[in-house]
Amino acid sequence: MQDVNADNRRPTRSGAVLGRLAGPAAVLAAVAGAFAYVGTVDPNEPGHYPACPLLRFTGIYCPGCGGLRSAHAVVHGDFAAALQDNALAVVGYVLFAVVWTVWVVRAVRGRPFSLVLSPVQLRAAGALLLVFTVVRNLPFGGWLHP
């Protein structure tokens, strides 16, 4: 139910703010639920999650290999293990937190939020994924293996 001003039946400021926070709250609930599940069901134990098909059939680590183990380590507060399992995933968790926080602040202030990446930014992100994948599969990139 929405707060209304008794004088003219318009939503109050607090009701409008709560409505604008519905999207960020839903996203946070979904992410928290996923992290809670991965924190409870240990990806280090075989049989709980499917194996990476690229690793299974080629022996090559994809950019996501170790991501579930990394999330599990973050949930348990072991940030060194999280970085070891998938450093790029940890960077992604931090970026998500920053973007989500900006979204919430803008929602509270009544400002629209959109995340639009330029073609240059998308190419840079793709290049980062490619370099990360190549380096973690080279002999000197063993420190990036999950």
C-alpha positions as a LaTeX table, in Angstrom:
\begin{tabular}{lrrr}
\hline
Residue & $x$ (\AA) & $y$ (\AA) & $z$ (\AA) \\
\hline
Met1 & 0.00 & 0.00 & 0.00 \\
Gln2 & 1.28 & 3.45 & $-0.85$ \\
Asp3 & 1.51 & 6.32 & 1.61 \\
Val4 & $-0.90$ & 9.07 & 0.63 \\
Asn5 & $-1.32$ & 12.63 & 1.75 \\
Ala6 & $-4.74$ & 12.86 & 3.48 \\
Asp7 & $-5.37$ & 16.35 & 2.06 \\
Asn8 & $-5.25$ & 15.60 & $-1.66$ \\
Arg9 & $-4.70$ & 11.83 & $-2.01$ \\
Arg10 & $-1.38$ & 12.12 & $-3.85$ \\
Pro11 & 1.46 & 9.75 & $-3.02$ \\
Thr12 & 3.85 & 11.15 & $-0.45$ \\
Arg13 & 7.56 & 11.45 & $-1.08$ \\
Ser14 & 8.35 & 8.33 & 0.96 \\
Gly15 & 5.88 & 6.28 & $-1.09$ \\
Ala16 & 7.39 & 7.50 & $-4.35$ \\
Val17 & 10.91 & 6.71 & $-3.15$ \\
Leu18 & 9.88 & 3.21 & $-2.12$ \\
Gly19 & 8.37 & 2.67 & $-5.55$ \\
Arg20 & 11.56 & 3.78 & $-7.26$ \\
Leu21 & 13.59 & 1.40 & $-5.07$ \\
Ala22 & 11.57 & $-1.64$ & $-6.14$ \\
Gly23 & 13.85 & $-2.42$ & $-9.10$ \\
Pro24 & 17.14 & $-2.19$ & $-7.20$ \\
Ala25 & 15.62 & $-4.14$ & $-4.30$ \\
Ala26 & 14.47 & $-6.94$ & $-6.63$ \\
Val27 & 17.90 & $-7.17$ & $-8.27$ \\
Leu28 & 19.62 & $-7.21$ & $-4.89$ \\
Ala29 & 17.26 & $-9.94$ & $-3.65$ \\
Ala30 & 18.02 & $-12.09$ & $-6.70$ \\
Val31 & 21.79 & $-11.63$ & $-6.37$ \\
Ala32 & 21.68 & $-12.22$ & $-2.61$ \\
Gly33 & 19.65 & $-15.39$ & $-3.19$ \\
Ala34 & 22.14 & $-16.66$ & $-5.74$ \\
Phe35 & 25.08 & $-15.91$ & $-3.45$ \\
Ala36 & 23.26 & $-17.55$ & $-0.52$ \\
Tyr37 & 22.71 & $-20.70$ & $-2.58$ \\
Val38 & 26.32 & $-20.84$ & $-3.76$ \\
Gly39 & 27.46 & $-20.12$ & $-0.20$ \\
Thr40 & 25.41 & $-23.05$ & 1.07 \\
Val41 & 25.97 & $-25.58$ & $-1.73$ \\
Asp42 & 29.76 & $-25.83$ & $-1.99$ \\
Pro43 & 31.00 & $-25.79$ & $-5.61$ \\
Asn44 & 34.23 & $-27.42$ & $-4.41$ \\
Glu45 & 32.29 & $-30.64$ & $-3.79$ \\
Pro46 & 31.85 & $-32.64$ & $-7.00$ \\
Gly47 & 28.37 & $-33.30$ & $-8.35$ \\
His48 & 26.59 & $-30.13$ & $-7.24$ \\
Tyr49 & 27.14 & $-28.03$ & $-10.37$ \\
Pro50 & 27.79 & $-28.95$ & $-14.01$ \\
Ala51 & 31.37 & $-28.86$ & $-15.21$ \\
Cys52 & 32.49 & $-26.17$ & $-17.62$ \\
Pro53 & 32.10 & $-27.74$ & $-21.09$ \\
Leu54 & 35.09 & $-25.84$ & $-22.51$ \\
Leu55 & 37.36 & $-27.07$ & $-19.71$ \\
Arg56 & 35.92 & $-30.57$ & $-19.84$ \\
Phe57 & 36.39 & $-31.07$ & $-23.58$ \\
Thr58 & 39.47 & $-28.94$ & $-24.32$ \\
Gly59 & 41.27 & $-28.41$ & $-21.02$ \\
Ile60 & 41.08 & $-24.62$ & $-21.58$ \\
Tyr61 & 39.88 & $-22.39$ & $-18.75$ \\
Cys62 & 37.13 & $-20.02$ & $-19.86$ \\
Pro63 & 36.79 & $-16.56$ & $-18.25$ \\
Gly64 & 34.08 & $-17.92$ & $-15.96$ \\
Cys65 & 35.93 & $-21.00$ & $-14.71$ \\
Gly66 & 36.22 & $-20.75$ & $-10.95$ \\
Gly67 & 33.49 & $-18.13$ & $-10.71$ \\
Leu68 & 31.23 & $-20.25$ & $-8.47$ \\
Arg69 & 34.15 & $-21.17$ & $-6.22$ \\
Ser70 & 35.04 & $-17.48$ & $-6.11$ \\
Ala71 & 31.49 & $-16.53$ & $-5.09$ \\
His72 & 31.53 & $-19.27$ & $-2.44$ \\
Ala73 & 34.78 & $-17.89$ & $-1.04$ \\
Val74 & 33.38 & $-14.33$ & $-0.98$ \\
Val75 & 30.31 & $-15.50$ & 0.94 \\
His76 & 32.60 & $-17.12$ & 3.51 \\
Gly77 & 34.85 & $-14.06$ & 3.73 \\
Asp78 & 37.90 & $-15.71$ & 2.16 \\
Phe79 & 38.85 & $-12.96$ & $-0.29$ \\
Ala80 & 42.31 & $-14.39$ & $-1.03$ \\
Ala81 & 40.72 & $-17.66$ & $-2.17$ \\
Ala82 & 38.12 & $-15.71$ & $-4.16$ \\
Leu83 & 40.88 & $-13.88$ & $-6.05$ \\
Gln84 & 42.73 & $-17.15$ & $-6.63$ \\
Asp85 & 39.60 & $-18.89$ & $-7.96$ \\
Asn86 & 38.65 & $-16.13$ & $-10.41$ \\
Ala87 & 40.13 & $-12.66$ & $-10.03$ \\
Leu88 & 38.01 & $-11.27$ & $-12.85$ \\
Ala89 & 34.82 & $-12.44$ & $-11.12$ \\
Val90 & 35.85 & $-10.57$ & $-7.97$ \\
Val91 & 36.31 & $-7.44$ & $-10.05$ \\
Gly92 & 32.83 & $-8.09$ & $-11.45$ \\
Tyr93 & 31.36 & $-8.37$ & $-7.94$ \\
Val94 & 32.89 & $-5.01$ & $-7.00$ \\
Leu95 & 31.67 & $-3.39$ & $-10.23$ \\
Phe96 & 28.18 & $-4.73$ & $-9.59$ \\
Ala97 & 28.22 & $-3.25$ & $-6.07$ \\
Val98 & 29.31 & 0.15 & $-7.38$ \\
Val99 & 26.74 & 0.22 & $-10.20$ \\
Trp100 & 23.98 & $-0.99$ & $-7.87$ \\
Thr101 & 24.84 & 1.71 & $-5.32$ \\
Val102 & 24.74 & 4.42 & $-7.99$ \\
Trp103 & 21.36 & 3.06 & $-9.12$ \\
Val104 & 19.98 & 3.26 & $-5.57$ \\
Val105 & 21.28 & 6.78 & $-4.99$ \\
Arg106 & 19.80 & 7.97 & $-8.28$ \\
Ala107 & 16.48 & 6.27 & $-7.45$ \\
Val108 & 16.30 & 7.97 & $-4.06$ \\
Arg109 & 16.99 & 11.33 & $-5.68$ \\
Gly110 & 14.34 & 10.70 & $-8.34$ \\
Arg111 & 16.80 & 10.65 & $-11.22$ \\
Pro112 & 16.67 & 8.06 & $-14.00$ \\
Phe113 & 19.40 & 5.46 & $-14.24$ \\
Ser114 & 20.63 & 3.74 & $-17.34$ \\
Leu115 & 23.82 & 1.91 & $-18.03$ \\
Val116 & 24.80 & 2.35 & $-21.66$ \\
Leu117 & 28.28 & 1.35 & $-22.70$ \\
Ser118 & 29.87 & 2.87 & $-25.76$ \\
Pro119 & 31.27 & 0.63 & $-28.49$ \\
Val120 & 34.79 & 1.48 & $-27.27$ \\
Gln121 & 33.91 & 0.40 & $-23.73$ \\
Leu122 & 32.35 & $-2.83$ & $-25.00$ \\
Arg123 & 35.44 & $-3.59$ & $-27.08$ \\
Ala124 & 37.66 & $-2.86$ & $-24.08$ \\
Ala125 & 35.61 & $-5.24$ & $-21.92$ \\
Gly126 & 35.83 & $-7.91$ & $-24.62$ \\
Ala127 & 39.58 & $-7.38$ & $-24.92$ \\
Leu128 & 39.95 & $-7.70$ & $-21.14$ \\
Leu129 & 38.03 & $-10.99$ & $-21.18$ \\
Leu130 & 40.15 & $-12.26$ & $-24.07$ \\
Val131 & 43.45 & $-11.28$ & $-22.45$ \\
Phe132 & 42.38 & $-12.77$ & $-19.12$ \\
Thr133 & 41.39 & $-16.03$ & $-20.84$ \\
Val134 & 44.60 & $-16.28$ & $-22.86$ \\
Val135 & 46.91 & $-15.41$ & $-19.96$ \\
Arg136 & 45.24 & $-17.82$ & $-17.53$ \\
Asn137 & 45.81 & $-20.65$ & $-20.04$ \\
Leu138 & 49.50 & $-19.93$ & $-20.67$ \\
Pro139 & 52.23 & $-21.52$ & $-18.54$ \\
Phe140 & 53.17 & $-18.23$ & $-16.86$ \\
Gly141 & 49.52 & $-17.52$ & $-16.09$ \\
Gly142 & 49.19 & $-20.47$ & $-13.74$ \\
Trp143 & 48.49 & $-18.11$ & $-10.87$ \\
Leu144 & 45.16 & $-17.32$ & $-12.59$ \\
His145 & 44.03 & $-20.97$ & $-12.70$ \\
Pro146 & 41.01 & $-21.71$ & $-10.52$ \\
\hline
\end{tabular}
